[in-house]
Amino acid sequence: MTHNVEYRRMLSRMGYYNYQRGMIVHHAGQEGGWENHHEHSRKFILKAIDIYKPEKITVLGSGWLLDLPFTEMLEKVSRICLVDIIHPPDVINQVQNSDNVELVEQDVTGGLIAEVWEKTRKYSFFKKLKSLDRIVIPEYCMANDPGMIISLNILTQLESLPIDFIKKRSKIDEEVFRLFRSDIQKKHIDFLMKFKSVLISDYAEVITNREGVTKTISTLCTDLPSGSVHEEWTWNFDKRGGDLYNSGSQFKVVALIN
């Protein structure tokens, strides 16, 4: 394990372990509804590998490896680095005998999780944070050459749990949070643009209630680069309507090769 006990306690308090478990449970409950998204993601990544022919690939947000053509990647590249804030035990077991796979547990925002924890954890329902001015959005960097980078379904999730944590301890206008999201997403994109990279991300959620009425919510708060290759598809995220109001949820997904 990379993180010390104190850092893991922080991650637990901020909900990262529950989020990780929730993703695989939700995937299992969709009865194959995610497979179209997974297949598009895998094919797009293989297309980027064929274009760039990298010796090394670094995956940011590797998660449960559901979206990765992992077997094909092992055959095509010399080294794979999987980066995530926490690696699921199943993934650790899966790759432990692979000499060319490295697991790195790292905050791909460059330290925003710890920054939010330190600046907001002392606030409460009775003592509200009134500004985000003291929270610095760090720059992410990598010590070694990452090769080709894949940003895998994390662009609009980087700020999700930190902002949820802040909201419980603050009284701040939603427009301020939107600008905060925008800055976080922009810094991630700026980092990717420094390298040969693949970006796969949702940019909007379409919610359909049981009466068939739809509502579209933008999940992307900044501009995307044009990309040399551009594809889009729909991720049937919650076809069963698992929320309180039995609403189905689809994500509009974009994939870019820089």
C-alpha positions as CSV (number, residue, x, y, z in Angstrom):
1,M,0.0,0.0,0.0
2,T,1.4,3.4,-1.0
3,H,-0.6,5.7,1.3
4,N,0.1,5.9,5.1
5,V,-2.6,5.2,7.6
6,E,-3.4,8.9,8.2
7,Y,-3.9,9.5,4.5
8,R,-6.1,6.4,4.1
9,R,-8.2,7.6,7.0
10,M,-8.7,10.9,5.2
11,L,-9.7,9.1,2.0
12,S,-12.2,7.1,4.0
13,R,-13.7,10.2,5.7
14,M,-14.1,11.9,2.3
15,G,-15.9,8.9,0.8
16,Y,-13.3,7.4,-1.7
17,Y,-13.6,3.8,-0.5
18,N,-17.4,3.9,-0.7
19,Y,-17.2,5.5,-4.1
20,Q,-14.9,2.8,-5.4
21,R,-17.1,0.0,-4.1
22,G,-20.2,1.7,-5.3
23,M,-18.9,1.8,-8.9
24,I,-18.4,-1.9,-9.2
25,V,-21.7,-2.7,-7.4
26,H,-23.6,-0.3,-9.8
27,H,-21.8,-1.9,-12.8
28,A,-23.0,-5.3,-11.7
29,G,-26.6,-4.2,-11.3
30,Q,-26.8,-2.8,-14.9
31,E,-27.1,-6.2,-16.6
32,G,-24.7,-5.4,-19.3
33,G,-25.9,-1.8,-19.8
34,W,-22.3,-0.5,-19.6
35,E,-20.8,-2.9,-22.2
36,N,-21.4,-0.5,-25.1
37,H,-19.4,2.2,-23.3
38,H,-16.7,-0.3,-22.4
39,E,-16.4,-1.6,-25.9
40,H,-16.2,1.9,-27.4
41,S,-13.5,2.9,-24.8
42,R,-11.4,-0.2,-25.5
43,K,-11.5,0.2,-29.3
44,F,-10.6,3.9,-29.1
45,I,-7.6,3.2,-26.8
46,L,-6.4,0.5,-29.2
47,K,-6.8,3.0,-32.1
48,A,-4.5,5.5,-30.2
49,I,-2.0,2.7,-29.5
50,D,-1.9,1.9,-33.2
51,I,-1.3,5.6,-34.1
52,Y,1.4,6.3,-31.5
53,K,2.9,2.9,-31.0
54,P,4.1,3.8,-27.5
55,E,6.7,1.9,-25.5
56,K,4.9,2.9,-22.3
57,I,1.4,3.8,-21.3
58,T,0.2,5.6,-18.2
59,V,-3.4,5.3,-17.3
60,L,-4.9,8.0,-15.0
61,G,-8.0,6.7,-13.3
62,S,-7.5,3.0,-14.0
63,G,-10.1,1.9,-11.5
64,W,-11.4,-1.6,-12.0
65,L,-9.9,-1.9,-15.5
66,L,-13.4,-2.2,-17.0
67,D,-12.8,0.3,-19.8
68,L,-9.3,-0.8,-20.7
69,P,-8.3,-3.3,-23.3
70,F,-5.8,-4.6,-20.7
71,T,-4.9,-7.9,-22.3
72,E,-4.2,-6.3,-25.7
73,M,-2.2,-3.5,-24.0
74,L,0.1,-6.1,-22.3
75,E,0.8,-7.5,-25.8
76,K,1.4,-4.2,-27.5
77,V,3.5,-2.1,-25.1
78,S,6.6,-2.8,-22.9
79,R,5.4,-1.1,-19.8
80,I,2.0,0.0,-18.3
81,C,1.6,2.3,-15.3
82,L,-1.8,2.3,-13.6
83,V,-2.5,5.4,-11.6
84,D,-5.4,5.9,-9.2
85,I,-6.1,7.3,-5.8
86,I,-6.9,3.7,-4.5
87,H,-6.4,0.5,-6.4
88,P,-9.1,-2.2,-5.8
89,P,-7.8,-5.3,-4.2
90,D,-9.0,-7.4,-7.2
91,V,-6.8,-5.3,-9.5
92,I,-3.8,-5.6,-7.2
93,N,-4.2,-9.4,-7.3
94,Q,-4.7,-9.4,-11.1
95,V,-1.4,-7.6,-11.9
96,Q,0.9,-8.7,-9.1
97,N,2.6,-11.2,-11.3
98,S,3.0,-8.9,-14.3
99,D,6.6,-7.6,-14.4
100,N,5.7,-4.9,-16.9
101,V,2.8,-3.4,-14.9
102,E,3.3,-0.7,-12.2
103,L,0.7,0.3,-9.7
104,V,0.9,3.9,-8.4
105,E,-1.6,5.2,-5.8
106,Q,-1.6,9.0,-6.4
107,D,-4.0,11.9,-6.4
108,V,-4.1,12.9,-10.1
109,T,-5.2,16.4,-9.2
110,G,-1.7,16.9,-7.8
111,G,-2.9,17.1,-4.1
112,L,-6.3,18.7,-4.2
113,I,-7.7,16.0,-1.9
114,A,-5.3,16.8,0.9
115,E,-5.6,20.5,0.3
116,V,-9.4,20.4,0.7
117,W,-9.2,18.2,3.7
118,E,-6.7,20.5,5.5
119,K,-8.6,23.7,4.6
120,T,-12.1,22.6,5.4
121,R,-12.3,19.7,7.8
122,K,-12.5,22.0,10.9
123,Y,-15.7,23.6,9.6
124,S,-19.1,22.2,10.4
125,F,-22.8,22.7,10.2
126,F,-22.4,25.4,12.9
127,K,-19.3,27.0,11.6
128,K,-19.5,27.4,7.8
129,L,-16.7,28.0,5.3
130,K,-17.7,31.2,3.4
131,S,-15.1,31.3,0.6
132,L,-12.9,29.0,-1.5
133,D,-10.1,31.6,-1.8
134,R,-7.8,29.7,0.5
135,I,-8.0,26.4,-1.4
136,V,-5.2,26.2,-3.9
137,I,-5.8,23.9,-7.0
138,P,-2.4,22.2,-7.5
139,E,-0.6,21.4,-10.7
140,Y,-0.2,17.6,-11.4
141,C,3.1,16.4,-12.6
142,M,4.9,13.1,-13.0
143,A,8.5,12.4,-12.0
144,N,9.2,10.0,-14.9
145,D,8.3,10.0,-18.6
146,P,4.7,8.7,-18.7
147,G,4.8,7.7,-22.4
148,M,1.3,7.9,-23.8
149,I,-1.2,9.0,-21.2
150,I,-4.8,7.8,-21.0
151,S,-7.3,9.9,-18.9
152,L,-10.1,7.4,-18.4
153,N,-13.5,8.8,-17.3
154,I,-12.1,11.0,-14.6
155,L,-12.1,14.5,-16.0
156,T,-15.6,15.4,-14.5
157,Q,-15.0,13.2,-11.4
158,L,-11.8,14.9,-10.1
159,E,-13.7,17.5,-8.2
160,S,-16.8,15.4,-7.3
161,L,-16.0,14.1,-3.8
162,P,-13.9,17.2,-2.7
163,I,-16.8,19.5,-3.6
164,D,-19.3,17.2,-1.8
165,F,-17.0,17.4,1.3
166,I,-16.8,21.2,1.0
167,K,-20.5,21.7,0.5
168,K,-21.3,20.0,3.8
169,R,-19.1,22.5,5.6
170,S,-19.8,25.7,3.7
171,K,-22.3,28.3,2.5
172,I,-21.0,29.2,-0.9
173,D,-22.9,30.1,-4.1
174,E,-23.2,27.4,-6.8
175,E,-21.6,29.6,-9.4
176,V,-18.4,29.7,-7.3
177,F,-18.4,25.9,-7.3
178,R,-18.9,25.9,-11.1
179,L,-15.8,28.1,-11.5
180,F,-13.9,25.8,-9.1
181,R,-14.9,22.8,-11.2
182,S,-13.8,24.6,-14.4
183,D,-10.4,25.4,-13.0
184,I,-9.8,21.8,-11.9
185,Q,-10.9,20.3,-15.3
186,K,-8.8,22.9,-17.2
187,K,-5.7,22.0,-15.3
188,H,-6.2,18.4,-16.0
189,I,-6.6,19.1,-19.7
190,D,-3.5,21.4,-19.7
191,F,-1.5,18.5,-18.2
192,L,-2.7,16.1,-20.9
193,M,-1.8,18.5,-23.7
194,K,1.9,18.3,-22.8
195,F,2.0,14.6,-23.9
196,K,0.7,12.2,-26.4
197,S,-2.6,11.5,-24.8
198,V,-6.0,10.0,-24.9
199,L,-9.0,11.7,-23.1
200,I,-12.2,9.8,-22.6
201,S,-14.8,11.7,-20.6
202,D,-18.5,12.4,-20.2
203,Y,-19.6,15.9,-21.0
204,A,-23.3,15.8,-20.2
205,E,-25.8,13.7,-18.3
206,V,-29.3,13.0,-19.7
207,I,-31.9,12.1,-17.0
208,T,-35.2,10.6,-18.1
209,N,-37.9,10.3,-15.5
210,R,-40.6,7.6,-15.5
211,E,-43.0,9.9,-17.4
212,G,-40.4,10.1,-20.2
213,V,-39.4,13.7,-19.5
214,T,-35.7,14.3,-20.1
215,K,-33.3,16.8,-18.6
216,T,-29.8,17.4,-19.7
217,I,-27.1,18.5,-17.3
218,S,-23.7,19.6,-18.4
219,T,-20.9,17.8,-16.6
220,L,-18.1,19.6,-18.4
221,C,-17.2,23.1,-17.2
222,T,-14.3,24.0,-19.5
223,D,-13.4,23.8,-23.2
224,L,-12.0,20.6,-24.8
225,P,-9.2,20.6,-27.3
226,S,-10.1,19.6,-30.8
227,G,-8.0,16.4,-30.9
228,S,-6.6,14.7,-34.0
229,V,-9.2,12.0,-33.6
230,H,-12.7,12.7,-32.2
231,E,-15.5,10.2,-31.4
232,E,-18.6,10.4,-29.3
233,W,-21.1,7.8,-27.9
234,T,-23.7,7.3,-25.2
235,W,-23.1,5.5,-21.9
236,N,-26.3,3.9,-20.6
237,F,-25.2,4.5,-17.0
238,D,-28.4,3.7,-15.2
239,K,-30.9,2.0,-17.5
240,R,-32.9,0.5,-14.6
241,G,-33.7,3.8,-12.9
242,G,-32.1,3.1,-9.5
243,D,-32.8,6.4,-7.8
244,L,-35.7,7.4,-5.7
245,Y,-37.7,8.7,-8.6
246,N,-36.9,5.8,-10.9
247,S,-35.1,8.1,-13.3
248,G,-32.8,6.6,-16.0
249,S,-29.4,8.2,-16.6
250,Q,-27.3,8.3,-19.7
251,F,-23.9,10.1,-20.2
252,K,-22.8,11.7,-23.4
253,V,-19.2,10.7,-23.8
254,V,-16.4,12.2,-25.9
255,A,-13.0,10.6,-26.8
256,L,-10.1,12.5,-28.1
257,I,-6.5,11.7,-29.2
258,N,-4.1,14.5,-28.7
